[in-house]
């Protein structure tokens, strides 16, 4: 690991498990490259699910977040917004939660949701990240990438998800993603549901085939700033590669 070239990456997820569904393999690649991985989960509640004890559900989901973060060698923070109710909270509060994470962790790269998504929580998170990472003087973020989430992004009625950035995933990173999916077993569904482990891993295989690799994760580029320290324009480095 070269600490001089190590970067800090931040995954901002609406719900516990979204970071793994959308970018689990990529976060594993970052960890393998020696990058500092940070995770902000905005909601670990289950208020939208009748019959669940709210306190027990929050404790269980929070524990899952931290267990998954361990697989990515990551630090994780969990906010206390209610799931499927982000539209009942002043938008500024959600944006400020993201701003605080950016201020604390100073990430170079931020991963989050796409606005092409069925889930309103996901879309609000995407907007909050866009606001919190505005390219103002002093902002550390150079790249903002939006992931896809099975059972949400592919069902979006507004527009299709259109990835333009692909991260190849090694067998090791794919195995880490699979282990993280096992951590979130209570959030997964049986095959042939689109959020079954089989479907999620098949999607990684499909994205890999689209770029000539065994597996990959795909992202929309929300912003990428090319740094030119000596007046030259270097090619953008792929995520997770030191």
N, C-alpha and C positions, 0 to 999 in steps of 0.2 A: 504493500500500500504506500502510495506517495502522498503524504499529508499535504504537500505543497500544492498538489493539483486536485485534492479531494474537494468535492462540492457538497452543498447542503440542499437537499430536496425536501419538499413539503407536499404531502398528499392531503387535500381537504375533501373529506367525505361527508355527505349529508347524514348517512346512517352507518351504524356498525355493520361492516362487511363490504360496503361499497368500494373501499380502497383496495380490497383484495380482488373483488370481481372485476374492477376496472383496470388496476395497475399492479396486481400482486407480483407478476413475473418481472415487471420493470423495476419495482422496488427491490426485489431480490437481486436483480442485476446491479442496481446502485450499491447495495450492501456489499456484494462480491467485489465491486470495484473500489471499495474503501470510502464511498461517499457517506455522508451523514444523512440518515433518513429520519424524517419527522412526520407524524401523522396527527391531524386534527379531525376528530369526529364530532359533528355538530349535534347529533342525537343518538342516544343509546336507549331511548324509551320505547315502549310498545303501547302507547296510549290509544293507537288506532285499532288495536286488536282486543275485542271483548273477551272477558274470561281470564285475562292475564293479571296477576298481581303486579301492580306497577313497580313496587320497590324490588321485588324479586327479579322481575324482567330487566330492570335497569342494572342491577348488580350482576346478573348473568351476562348481559351484553357487554357491560364494561369490562368484565373479566376476559371475555372473548377478544375484545379489542387489544388488551394488553398482552394476551397470549399470542395473538397474531403478530403484534409489533415485535415480540421477542424473536420471531422467525426472521424478521427483516432487520434485526439488530437496531430497532428504531425506538425513539422516544414517542410517546403518545399522550395526547391531551383530549379530554372529552368534555364538550359543552353540555348544557342541560335543556336544549330546545326540545319540544315535544314532536314526535314523528308525525308526518302527514298534517302538520299544523304550522309550518313555517310562515304561511300567509297570514296567520293571526298575530304574528310578532312584528313590531316595527322593523322594517328592513335594515335600518341603521344598526340595530343590535347585532344582527347576524354579520353584517359587514365589519363591525367593530371586533367581533370575535376572531374573524380572519385577520384583520389588521393587527391585532395583538399577537397572533401567532407569527405573522411576518416580521413584526418588530422584534419579537423575542428570539426567533430562530434565524432570521436573516437568510432565507433560502435563495439560491440561485435559480432553481427550477421549481415550479408549482404545478402539480397535477390536480385536476378536479373534474367535475361533471361537465357534460356538454349541455348546451341549451336545447339541443335536439333530443328531448326526453319526455316520456309520458308523465313522469313524476314531477309534481309541482315543487316539492322539496328540492329535487335535483336541479331544476331550472333556477330556483331562487339561490341555491348555493353557487351555481355558475355565475349568476349576476353579482353576488356578493364578492366572489373571488376577483371578478373583473374590476370591480370598484376598488377593492383592497390592494390590487397590484397595479394600479395606474402607473405608467412610466414617468413618474415625477422625479425631480432631482433627489438623489439619496435613496431611491427605491432599489433594493438589492436584486430584485427579480428580473432576470433577463429572458426567461422562457416560461410561457404558460400553455399547458397542454390539457386537452379535454378528453377523457376516456369514455368508453361505452360500458353500460351496465346491462347484463342480460335481464330480460323481463321488464325493461323500462325504456331503454334507448331505442330498441328495434320496433317498439310499438308507438313511437312518437307520431302524433297526427300533424304536427306543424311542419316539419321538414325532415328529410332523412339525415342520418349521421354520415358525414363525409370525411373520412380520415385522410390525412395527407402526411402523417408522420408515423412510421412503423418502427417498433423496437423489437429486434430479434430476441428470442428467449432461448437460453441454453437448456438442456435437459435438467440441469441442477435447479435453475430458476423456476422452471415449470413444476418441478417436484416440490419446491418451496410453496408455490402458489397452491398446489393441490393439498399440501398439509394445512395451509391457512384455511382453505375451504372446509376441511375437516373440523377445524376449530369452530367454524361458523355453521356446523351441521344443522342447528335448529333453524337457520335462515334459508337453508337449501330446500329443494323440492325433488321428488322422485322423477326419474326419467319417464316420459319424454318431455317434462316441463323444461322450458328454456333456461330456468335457473337451477337446473340439476347440475351436479358436478360433471356429469358426462357432457352436457351441452356446453358448459363453460370451457372445458378443456378442448372440446371439438372446435369451438370458436377460435381458440388460440392456434389450433392446427390450421384452420382455414386462413386466418390472418397471416400465418407463416407462409402458407402456400402462395399467397398473393404476392409475396416478395422473394420467393425462392428459398425459404428457410423452413425448418421443421415446425417452428412455432413462433408466434409474435403477438404483440399487443398493438392496437392501432389507436391513434389519437388525432383529434383536430388541433391544428395550431391556432391558438388564440392570440399569441404574440411571441415573436422571437427577435430579440435585439442582438445584432452582430456587433461585438466589441472590436474596436480597431485601435489597439494601443500604439501602433507605429504607422498608422495611416494605411495599413493593408486590410483586406477583408478576408479573414480566415473562413474556411468552410465550417459550418456549424457542427459541433461534436454531437454524436448520438447520445441519448440519455444513458447514464450508467457506465459510460466509457471514460476512464481517466486518461 
